[in-house]
């Protein structure tokens, strides 16, 4: 069985996920072709090599000319439904945004249909979510696993004001998922990254036995004392034979 293991030692965001998967071998042109199917003019990807604490990886940025600041869930679902994307891509993207909307609804105490997607409603986040779904299909993995998530700490500036890290919506999405803070006072796990993780992962914990085929490092925007990267490890899941575990 082919699996993907996400090492979230510096958190996770949508763009870090895309960067890690492109770095692990997903063709950026496949992502660009997929985003073209959304039918949104001016939506493009830009990928480049960067270094974080001496480690080379891929930084993916979404370039969008759209100036809409707020969207409701119904607006985003309409964009997805009217696109030419394959049904499985649409299905995952809808599920991620519904998860985001449910968290915002719970945190702010309003009906799901009244949730305004401020930061997460921007076109770059739609591109992150759709791109993540495309990456998973193109990588051919059968299951996804992840480490506990480093969420950071301190406060983050949002459209609602200064909020504690992890942001309330992020924390709501990560319920049931092992998280921790390494003590760095900065937001490491974003709502979008958390929602992708919660939607696609089958389990969380130590790295399972895996015969590694490819490795990818997806860079974030922040400069930290540690590499601000998400590591993606792809390969065949293995069970270590007992005789190999014995000390000789």
Secondary structure, DSSP 8 states (H G I E B T S, - for coil): -EEEEEE-TT-B-HHHHHHHHHHTT--HHHHHHHHHTTT-TT-EEEEEEEEETTEEEEEEEEE-------B-HHHHHHHHHTS---HHHHHHHHHHHHHHHHHHHHHHTS-GGG--BSGGGSHHHHHHHHHHHHHHHHHT-SEEEE--EE-B-SEEEETTEEEESS-HHHHHHTTTS-EE--S-SSB-B-HHHHHHHHHHEEEESS---EEEEEEEEEE-S---SS--EEEEEEEEE----HHHHS--
